Amino acid sequence: MRGSRLWLQSCCVSALLSGRLSGCSGSPTAMFSSFPGLCSRKNSCHYGNVDSEHYSSLVKSVVSTRISCQTPESIEKEDQLLYGAIVKSKPQVCRALKNPWPLLNDAKRVLDAENIEGSMSRIKLQRASEHASIPSVTAILQKTMSVQQTFYLERWKKRMIAELGVEGFKEYTNHLFTQGKLLHVAVEEILTGEKDLNEDGKCLENVSGYLQSISGVLEDVTGVKAIESVVLHKPLQYLGIVDCVAIYKNSLCVIEWKTSEKPKPFLHNTYDNPLQVVAYIGALNSDRNYNFQVDSGLIVIAYKDGSPAHTHFLKAEQVMQFWDKWLFRLEEYNASPNPY
């Protein structure tokens, strides 16, 4: 067998040199075509038919070494002119709480749908009393926002002012505040049944979309224990006004009603709202004006166009995690110059 192979190779070489192989035109391809066992059918290739001139500009643009006139530095400079200097937040350092405080009160019990009892509380804010010198939860959260949060908030303000003007932006923010206030009034009237919404046509008209948005949530809210009521944490020296404390799907929780122009389907979309809710829970549990305590929370995001509201329920485990974060923010506030 090996001798046959050598003999065949010798014949092929001789044929190439002499050009006398049968059917040979002088090219290797033509020569080997006379040996069916040694060659395969040549595949047809269509790349030769491509109009290279037609695609020459595309090829040049792809392989060109030229780059855009914009560089990361020029983009950053342009961004600073439009929105201000970029402020980068410092890396967070793990630290321990200086003044840890329990969320739950051993002297109180957590109520559920089966043992809900007592009247509804509605304690008004008295700024002429001891409340005057105690900071609110909202004020604490605003003053202790992270550098990153502050940057994006200021950037949003500059964008809105550039689009609406200073006066237009003020009108816009006042409108948002009014919408939120009217929604709270409407929800309060629905849950307490103290007033027929149809009697106040203007209020109903202004918040009809929001009410439609939260209609499904309101069906699951029962056993209201407090509404638009002040909660005070004396040992930690802060207070707030809780929107609602009620049973939601068999759990007694602090409920916060929020409005938004953008969808907020995830909890992280709500920014500091979980800290606000948890701060209210801690204050309510500490406040002697309430003979019960809460370990759950609910954030309801209502939409003006009537789209179904997004609900973010905070279980007891989540509440405990956010409680520690709130205590850190409170410590930061107290350590700042002139906190009060």
Phi, psi and omega per residue, in radians:
M1 nan -0.780 -3.132
R2 -1.120 -0.640 3.127
G3 -1.144 -0.610 3.135
S4 -1.158 -0.712 -3.138
R5 -1.109 -0.758 -3.138
L6 -1.125 -0.675 3.141
W7 -1.131 -0.698 -3.129
L8 -1.167 -0.752 3.113
Q9 -1.084 -0.681 -3.128
S10 -1.116 -0.721 3.129
C11 -1.117 -0.715 -3.114
C12 -1.124 -0.769 -3.140
V13 -1.104 -0.752 3.138
S14 -1.093 -0.691 -3.133
A15 -1.148 -0.675 3.128
L16 -1.130 -0.678 -3.106
L17 -1.287 -0.610 -3.063
S18 -1.638 -0.380 -3.119
G19 1.207 0.291 -3.069
R20 -1.792 0.224 3.113
L21 -1.236 2.408 -3.071
S22 -1.042 2.281 3.109
G23 1.373 0.172 -3.055
C24 -1.602 2.376 3.115
S25 -1.852 0.147 3.123
G26 1.782 -0.217 -3.134
S27 -1.751 2.600 3.131
P28 -1.027 -0.635 -3.119
T29 -1.105 -0.766 -3.141
A30 -1.159 -0.633 -3.132
M31 -1.125 -0.882 -3.081
F32 -1.241 -0.281 3.105
S33 -1.183 -0.281 3.123
S34 -1.412 -0.116 3.130
F35 -2.041 1.614 -3.085
P36 -0.985 -0.568 -3.089
G37 -1.318 -0.254 -3.051
L38 -1.866 -0.105 -3.099
C39 -2.302 2.759 3.068
S40 -2.051 2.808 -3.120
R41 -1.104 2.327 -3.104
K42 -1.278 2.191 3.109
N43 -1.264 2.399 3.122
S44 -1.328 2.431 -3.112
C45 -2.063 2.251 -3.089
H46 -1.674 -0.061 -3.084
Y47 -1.178 -0.412 3.131
G48 -1.219 -0.348 -3.128
N49 -1.562 -0.034 -3.117
V50 -1.213 2.379 3.097
D51 -1.377 1.622 -3.054
S52 -1.149 -0.546 3.135
E53 -1.153 -0.605 -3.130
H54 -1.121 -0.603 -3.098
Y55 -1.775 0.161 -3.069
S56 -1.100 -0.680 -3.126
S57 -1.162 -0.648 3.106
L58 -1.147 -0.752 3.129
V59 -1.074 -0.751 -3.135
K60 -1.101 -0.689 -3.115
S61 -1.193 -0.551 -3.126
V62 -1.321 -0.769 -3.052
V63 -1.611 -0.041 -3.114
S64 -1.120 2.551 3.124
T65 -1.578 -0.031 -3.140
R66 -1.260 2.541 3.126
I67 -2.113 2.949 -3.137
S68 -1.129 2.626 3.113
C69 -1.206 -0.297 3.106
Q70 -1.495 2.352 3.090
T71 -2.108 2.877 3.089
P72 -0.942 -0.631 3.140
E73 -1.183 -0.745 -3.127
S74 -1.198 -0.619 3.104
I75 -1.155 -0.726 3.124
E76 -1.139 -0.696 3.125
K77 -1.125 -0.728 3.119
E78 -1.125 -0.683 3.126
D79 -1.143 -0.638 3.125
Q80 -1.174 -0.647 3.106
L81 -1.143 -0.637 -3.098
L82 -1.412 -0.747 -2.961
Y83 -2.135 -0.025 -3.133
G84 1.720 2.969 -3.084
A85 -1.147 2.500 3.112
I86 -1.398 2.213 3.132
V87 -1.935 2.024 -3.098
K88 -1.574 2.349 -3.132
S89 -1.307 2.596 3.125
K90 -1.381 2.586 3.110
P91 -1.074 2.415 -3.103
Q92 -1.278 2.424 3.132
V93 -1.901 2.283 3.132
C94 -1.146 2.262 -3.134
R95 -2.543 2.814 -3.121
A96 -1.722 2.640 3.100
L97 -1.193 2.350 3.099
K98 -1.334 -0.574 -3.091
N99 -2.332 1.257 3.127
P100 -1.132 2.492 -3.104
W101 -2.439 2.381 -3.121
P102 -1.197 2.515 3.098
L103 -1.326 -0.747 -3.079
L104 -1.575 2.676 -3.128
N105 -1.933 2.041 -3.086
D106 -1.109 -0.348 -3.113
A107 -1.460 -0.080 -3.121
K108 -2.137 2.895 3.085
R109 -2.098 2.704 3.086
V110 -1.551 2.128 -3.127
L111 -1.469 2.714 3.019
D112 -2.296 -3.041 -3.047
A113 -1.097 -0.429 -3.060
E114 -1.473 -0.498 -3.086
N115 -2.071 0.397 3.081
I116 -1.153 2.316 -3.070
E117 -2.731 2.986 3.085
G118 1.542 2.995 -3.105
S119 -1.519 2.955 3.142
M120 -1.479 2.420 3.133
S121 -1.693 2.524 3.046
R122 -2.638 1.417 -3.087
I123 -1.583 2.140 -3.093
K124 -1.465 2.663 3.108
L125 -1.301 2.242 3.132
Q126 -2.032 1.617 -3.102
R127 -1.229 -0.300 3.118
A128 -1.422 -0.178 -3.111
S129 -1.727 -2.676 3.141
E130 -1.124 -0.307 3.130
H131 -1.111 -0.413 -3.019
A132 -1.088 -0.618 -3.054
S133 -1.681 0.027 -3.085
I134 -1.810 2.236 -3.108
P135 -1.251 2.655 3.115
S136 -1.538 2.819 3.096
V137 -1.053 -0.739 -3.127
T138 -1.069 -0.779 -3.135
A139 -1.107 -0.695 -3.140
I140 -1.134 -0.782 -3.131
L141 -1.153 -0.674 -3.141
Q142 -1.156 -0.677 -3.093
K143 -1.352 -0.357 -3.079
T144 -1.931 0.369 3.075
M145 -1.073 2.572 3.116
S146 -1.174 2.822 3.115
V147 -1.042 -0.677 -3.140
Q148 -1.143 -0.763 3.107
Q149 -1.084 -0.753 3.135
T150 -1.086 -0.718 -3.141
F151 -1.068 -0.852 -3.102
Y152 -1.195 -0.572 3.088
L153 -1.159 -0.787 3.120
E154 -1.153 -0.635 3.116
R155 -1.124 -0.733 3.106
W156 -1.103 -0.732 3.122
K157 -1.059 -0.770 -3.128
K158 -1.127 -0.659 3.095
R159 -1.116 -0.790 -3.119
M160 -1.160 -0.696 3.119
I161 -1.156 -0.679 3.096
A162 -1.088 -0.547 -3.111
E163 -1.535 -0.683 -3.026
L164 -1.846 -0.319 -3.003
G165 1.497 2.881 -3.085
V166 -1.088 -0.871 -3.127
E167 -1.153 -0.684 3.116
G168 -1.119 -0.640 3.121
F169 -1.185 -0.708 3.089
K170 -1.069 -0.745 3.119
E171 -1.123 -0.680 3.132
Y172 -1.109 -0.824 -3.127
T173 -1.179 -0.656 3.089
N174 -1.113 -0.641 3.118
H175 -1.143 -0.749 3.118
L176 -1.083 -0.738 3.132
F177 -1.098 -0.758 -3.138
T178 -1.117 -0.727 3.122
Q179 -1.051 -0.772 3.133
G180 -1.123 -0.709 3.140
K181 -1.140 -0.749 3.129
L182 -1.118 -0.643 3.113
L183 -1.106 -0.753 3.126
H184 -1.074 -0.726 3.120
V185 -1.096 -0.783 -3.119
A186 -1.116 -0.768 3.137
V187 -1.123 -0.703 3.112
E188 -1.049 -0.741 -3.133
E189 -1.202 -0.594 3.117
I190 -1.196 -0.816 -3.059
L191 -1.268 -0.552 -3.133
T192 -1.604 -0.400 -3.108
G193 1.163 0.343 -3.085
E194 -1.349 -0.379 -3.087
K195 -2.556 2.474 3.108
D196 -1.404 2.103 -3.119
L197 -1.034 -0.513 -3.119
N198 -1.124 -0.341 3.097
E199 -1.265 -0.433 3.130
D200 -1.938 1.417 -3.057
G201 -1.081 -0.622 -3.117
K202 -1.140 -0.778 3.135
C203 -1.088 -0.789 -3.117
L204 -1.116 -0.684 -3.119
E205 -1.174 -0.701 -3.071
N206 -1.238 -0.471 -3.070
V207 -2.092 0.291 -3.092
S208 -1.037 -0.697 3.122
G209 -1.126 -0.761 3.120
Y210 -1.103 -0.732 -3.133
L211 -1.132 -0.671 3.069
Q212 -1.114 -0.642 -3.120
S213 -1.107 -0.696 -3.074
I214 -1.741 0.125 -3.084
S215 -0.996 -0.717 3.132
G216 -1.155 -0.576 3.124
V217 -1.243 -0.740 -3.109
L218 -1.056 -0.501 3.122
E219 -1.133 -0.420 -3.111
D220 -1.735 0.065 -3.138
V221 -1.738 2.131 3.135
T222 -2.436 3.037 3.019
G223 0.919 0.960 -3.121
V224 -1.143 2.200 -3.140
K225 -1.818 -0.435 3.123
A226 -2.757 2.561 3.123
I227 -2.606 2.263 -3.086
E228 0.813 0.970 -3.013
S229 -2.163 2.468 -3.130
V230 -1.295 2.368 3.018
V231 -2.134 2.332 -3.028
L232 -2.203 2.249 3.044
H233 -1.846 1.649 -3.072
K234 -1.103 -0.833 -3.123
P235 -1.041 -0.687 -3.119
L236 -1.632 -0.101 3.029
Q237 1.017 1.103 2.956
Y238 -2.679 2.799 3.133
L239 -2.530 3.013 3.105
G240 -2.908 2.959 3.090
I241 -1.991 1.933 -3.097
V242 -1.390 2.378 3.141
D243 -1.137 -0.868 -3.051
C244 -2.811 2.501 2.965
V245 -2.190 2.036 -3.036
A246 -2.754 3.000 3.060
I247 -1.430 2.179 3.045
Y248 -2.179 1.964 -3.121
K249 0.899 0.920 3.053
N250 1.248 0.196 3.092
S251 -2.177 2.250 3.068
L252 -1.353 2.182 -3.063
C253 -2.598 2.792 2.993
V254 -1.427 2.225 -3.076
I255 -1.999 2.306 3.069
E256 -2.072 2.199 3.103
W257 -1.666 2.155 -3.129
K258 -2.180 2.581 3.042
T259 -1.931 2.623 -3.131
S260 -2.668 2.535 3.062
E261 -1.574 -0.275 3.123
K262 -2.028 2.554 3.107
P263 -1.084 2.465 3.093
K264 -2.289 1.272 -3.055
P265 -1.324 -0.291 -3.087
F266 -2.037 2.679 -3.080
L267 -1.066 -0.649 -3.115
H268 -1.181 -0.297 3.075
N269 -1.225 -0.269 -3.068
T270 -1.595 0.027 3.053
Y271 0.974 -2.018 -3.045
D272 -1.591 0.097 -3.139
N273 -1.019 -0.703 3.089
P274 -1.070 -0.650 3.107
L275 -1.152 -0.654 3.100
Q276 -1.090 -0.826 -3.138
V277 -1.084 -0.794 -3.111
V278 -1.157 -0.637 3.088
A279 -1.089 -0.704 3.091
Y280 -1.140 -0.684 3.121
I281 -1.067 -0.814 3.139
G282 -1.096 -0.691 3.132
A283 -1.182 -0.739 3.130
L284 -1.094 -0.738 -3.133
N285 -1.124 -0.510 -3.125
S286 -1.532 -0.401 -3.035
D287 -1.288 2.226 -3.125
R288 -1.288 -0.215 3.130
N289 -1.265 -0.181 -3.129
Y290 -2.093 2.235 -3.087
N291 -1.629 0.370 3.122
F292 -2.491 2.993 3.061
Q293 -2.391 2.913 -3.021
V294 -2.248 2.544 3.082
D295 -2.251 0.180 -3.137
S296 -2.347 2.811 3.135
G297 -2.471 2.822 3.139
L298 -2.503 2.226 3.057
I299 -1.933 2.160 -3.118
V300 -1.996 2.116 3.138
I301 -1.785 1.970 -3.120
A302 -1.726 2.567 -3.102
Y303 -2.109 2.438 -3.046
K304 -1.146 -0.533 -3.100
D305 -1.395 0.057 3.106
G306 1.512 0.020 3.116
S307 -1.033 2.548 -3.135
P308 -0.937 2.310 -3.096
A309 -1.140 2.616 2.999
H310 -1.605 2.307 3.122
T311 -1.987 2.394 3.114
H312 -2.188 1.785 -3.106
F313 -1.553 2.247 3.128
L314 -1.761 1.932 3.100
K315 -1.261 2.939 -3.095
A316 -0.994 -0.684 -3.136
E317 -1.136 -0.730 3.117
Q318 -1.170 -0.678 3.131
V319 -1.047 -0.730 3.129
M320 -1.094 -0.692 3.133
Q321 -1.147 -0.784 -3.140
F322 -1.236 -0.440 3.111
W323 -1.096 -0.756 3.100
D324 -1.091 -0.711 3.124
K325 -1.123 -0.669 3.103
W326 -1.134 -0.713 3.129
L327 -1.092 -0.631 3.072
F328 -1.114 -0.759 3.134
R329 -1.122 -0.663 3.132
L330 -1.155 -0.730 3.092
E331 -1.104 -0.703 3.115
E332 -1.097 -0.701 3.127
Y333 -1.127 -0.796 -3.123
N334 -1.169 -0.478 -3.137
A335 -1.452 -0.220 -3.119
S336 -1.324 2.686 3.132
P337 -1.161 2.360 3.139
N338 0.888 1.042 -3.101
P339 -1.192 -0.508 -3.044
Y340 -1.774 nan nan
